Amino acid sequence: MVYFAEISKRRESDFVHQYMSVSVTDLTNDICGQIWRNSEIVSCKFKYLKVATQWAMGSLLPWAIVLIVASFSNGRVPLVGG
């Protein structure tokens, strides 16, 4: 009952009627199931976000090297002198 993809498939009046006819126990079980499933999804997303952040941070060193080498090869070093 409390899953947005399923709710959106129903007409508003049908959803309200069905929702109001569900027992408190069934509704509590459904909500707990949704919380558990959402925690699985969020956990997976955070794992991928952590890995992506680590790779992004790791890519900074090669970029810094490329920029320094390019500066030296062009005879301009913006960090030295004014």
Buried (B, 14 or more C-beta within 10 A) or exposed (E): BBEEEEEEEBEEEEBEEEEEEBEEEEEEEBEEEBEEEEEEEEEEEEEEEEEEEEEEEEEEEEEEEEEEEEBEEEEEEEEEEE
